[in-house]
């Protein structure tokens, strides 16, 4: 399983109304650290399928969403649960650190 592309059009349905926690990855194709954690996010999507949803937001294409979330550096990871932000982390992170953001929520 891979991550869903999150856009302004599907943000409410895929993130705010999600019955499971959502791990969002704010990234850009030119960002080296984003390329490093991208495969980890996809791995998490597969391992936690049905218990967590993962979504990627390309800040170059969806700058409004990045602006609404106050994203000033990438990668930035945000976990939503029940329509609210439950955790946030900026910068490249290990799989262990990323899992720690949401494990207590599932």
PyMOL commands that set and color helices and strands:
alter all, ss='L'
color gray80, all
select helices_A, chain A and resi 11-16+32-47+63-68+95-105
alter helices_A, ss='H'
color red, helices_A
select strands_A, chain A and resi 4-5+21-27+52-58+76-81+84-90
alter strands_A, ss='S'
color yellow, strands_A
deselect
rebuild
show_as cartoon
